[in-house]
Amino acid sequence: MAGSPLDMAATALLTVDLQNDFLDPNGAYGRGGQSAPEIAALPERLKPLAEAVRAKGGLVVATQFTLVPGRGGEPIISPHLKALRPFLGRGDFAPGSWGNATVDALQPVDVVIEKLAYSAFYMTRLEWVLRKLGITRLIVGGIVTNGGVASTVRDAHVRDIDAIVLEDGSAAFSVETHRTAIEALKPVARVASIAAMLAEVDDA
């Protein structure tokens, strides 16, 4: 069921971590053999909605997971991530790099937010930017549903920022994990399809 009518000036499509290093075969995860067809399909699936949101006066905001270079240029990687993804190394997800950038299919992006952890609100300027731009509603898609998407949506909820999660615009490394994460988000966010949101944006 739809919520209140969309005020497009107060609405942003937030794409979570749809970056070359995650999605492109030549990116860090592709080289590491970490991919899933559901994840690879997301940019083209989300592209029409991004274009519609922008055409109606909304914003497209992209988060970019970033590994900050530390001593000797080696990336600062949290121990849990290093254990999960031992293939990550120098140059991967580096600020300003091709791998760190949002994929071409979703360009241009209106606002880019570099992030360091799961939530796009953790130690970033996202909340400040949203408040300054008058954004009170986020349509959220990206990867992974149980990580960056879920953490960002929950943090939006506690900040009284309305969130709509795109069930077919988000993905994880397994379909079961994705479905479980979507169910767990229903108490704090509306869940909708891309088609439903396209219709609402068109009517706004």
Secondary structure, DSSP 8 states (H G I E B T S, - for coil): ---S---GGGEEEEEES-BHHHHSTTSHHHHTT---HHHHTHHHHHHHHHHHHHHTT-EEEEEEE---B-GGG-B---HHHHHH-TT--TTTT-TTSTTTSB-GGG-S-SEEEEESSS-TTTTSSHHHHHHHTT--EEEEEEE-IIIIIHHHHHHHHHTT-EEEEEEEEEE-SSHHHHHHHHHHHTTTSEEE-HHHHHHHHHH-
